[in-house]
Amino acid sequence: MVQMYPEKVKALSDRALDWLGTAPINNIKEASQAARALCIHGRDPGSSLAWLERARSGDHWEEDNPVRNTARACTAFLECGIPCRESLDWLLEIQSVNGSWNNDVYDTCYCLVAMGAAGKANRTGVQWLLDNFSEDWKHPGVIALINSALIRQDPKGTAGITGRNSTWLLGQRTDDHWNYTATSCLVVQSLILDGHSMNVVGSVDWLLDRLDESEDTGWNISVVSLVLVTLTMYYSYNTGRT
């Protein structure tokens, strides 16, 4: 059973953070996730944030998906205590009148998370998620993103929905995980946000094992970042410490 940062967990986390601080970054997603992981652990995110600054195209980020990448980058800057006003304004300017971004659940969730990180309520985006729920969305990773977006936007107003979603997510777990490491991280993070931290102890153990097993064969920036953020969330929500 996972305990609050015992010696082995801290040692593994420190090695992963040391590696993450110098790992070569290839895209906006990696840079954003690395910066978040380093910031949340109190490490210097300077190289990741500098990479993001160089990749910025005016008031937003391009690459393969400008909306999603801009939302990811904004979330990283905001969680590192750096304002991202112009890029948030850009996201708001291109929000569809129906409340979504590109009528896409992923784009909309990532934008709502970014708005939440800035303390900005976006009721039309939340309502679009609620009004357009589809059976096609019933995948653990998608439901976890929806829950994270709703909780960061309106935790009290959407408590009934996120609670039902969390119950569904827990029912989809097999041997303490949800098939993939990245998906499992997203699910565990959403469950922690929804007050289920005591129900994910085994899953956090599983994530630690994946990090440990990958150390010798080759770490992946996105996976390492997601695991490290998840560990810190688990620690913080169980101790009340940051």
Residue pairs with C-beta under 8 A, 6 or more apart in sequence:
1 201
1 202
1 205
2 9
2 201
2 204
2 205
2 208
2 234
3 9
4 235
4 238
4 239
5 13
5 235
9 208
9 231
12 208
12 211
12 212
12 215
13 41
13 228
13 231
15 215
16 211
16 215
16 219
16 224
16 227
16 228
17 37
17 38
17 41
17 43
17 228
19 219
19 224
20 34
20 37
20 38
20 43
20 221
20 224
20 225
20 228
21 38
21 43
21 44
21 47
22 47
23 34
23 219
23 221
25 31
25 34
25 47
25 48
25 51
25 221
26 221
27 63
28 52
28 55
28 61
28 63
28 69
28 72
28 73
29 69
29 72
29 222
30 221
30 222
30 225
31 48
31 49
31 51
31 52
31 55
31 73
31 76
32 48
32 52
32 69
32 72
32 73
32 75
32 76
33 72
33 76
33 221
33 222
33 225
33 226
33 229
34 45
34 48
34 221
34 225
35 45
35 48
35 49
35 52
35 76
35 77
35 79
35 80
36 45
36 75
36 76
36 79
36 80
36 225
36 229
37 224
37 225
37 226
37 228
37 229
38 44
38 45
38 48
39 45
39 76
39 79
39 80
39 81
40 79
40 228
40 229
40 232
41 228
41 232
45 76
45 80
48 76
49 76
49 77
49 80
49 82
52 61
52 73
52 76
52 77
55 61
55 63
55 73
56 73
56 87
59 86
59 87
59 89
59 90
60 66
60 70
60 87
60 90
60 91
61 69
61 70
61 73
61 87
62 69
63 69
65 107
67 91
67 94
67 101
67 102
67 104
67 107
67 110
67 111
68 106
68 107
68 110
70 87
70 90
70 91
70 114
71 91
71 107
71 110
71 111
71 113
71 114
72 110
72 114
73 84
73 87
74 84
74 87
74 88
74 91
74 114
74 117
74 118
75 110
75 113
75 114
75 117
77 83
77 84
78 84
78 114
78 117
78 118
79 117
84 114
84 118
88 114
88 115
88 118
88 120
91 101
91 111
91 114
91 115
94 101
95 101
95 111
95 122
95 124
95 125
96 102
96 103
98 124
98 128
99 108
99 122
99 124
99 125
99 126
99 127
99 128
100 107
100 108
100 125
100 128
100 132
101 107
101 108
101 111
101 125
102 108
105 129
105 132
105 137
105 142
105 145
105 146
106 142
106 145
108 125
108 128
108 129
108 149
109 129
109 145
109 146
109 148
109 149
110 145
110 149
111 122
111 125
112 122
112 125
112 126
112 129
112 149
112 150
112 152
112 153
113 148
113 149
113 152
115 121
115 122
115 125
115 153
116 149
116 152
116 153
117 152
121 153
121 154
122 153
123 154
125 149
125 153
126 149
126 150
126 153
126 154
126 157
126 158
129 146
129 149
129 150
130 158
130 161
137 143
137 146
138 168
140 169
140 172
140 178
140 179
140 183
140 186
140 187
141 178
141 182
141 183
141 186
141 187
143 165
143 168
143 169
143 187
143 190
144 169
144 183
144 186
144 187
144 189
144 190
144 191
145 186
145 190
146 165
147 162
147 165
147 166
147 169
147 190
147 193
147 194
148 186
148 189
148 190
148 193
150 158
150 161
150 162
151 158
151 162
151 190
151 193
151 194
152 193
155 162
162 194
163 194
165 190
165 194
166 190
166 191
166 194
166 196
169 178
169 187
169 190
169 191
170 191
170 196
170 199
172 178
173 187
173 203
175 206
176 202
176 203
176 205
176 206
177 184
177 203
177 206
177 207
178 184
178 187
181 207
181 210
181 223
181 226
181 227
182 222
182 223
182 226
184 203
184 206
184 207
185 207
185 223
185 226
185 227
185 229
185 230
186 226
187 203
188 200
188 203
188 204
188 207
188 230
188 234
189 226
189 229
189 230
189 233
191 197
191 199
191 200
192 200
192 230
192 233
192 234
192 237
193 233
197 234
197 237
197 238
198 238
200 234
204 230
204 231
204 234
207 227
207 230
207 231
208 227
208 231
210 223
210 227
211 219
211 223
211 224
211 227
214 220
214 223
214 224
235 241
236 242
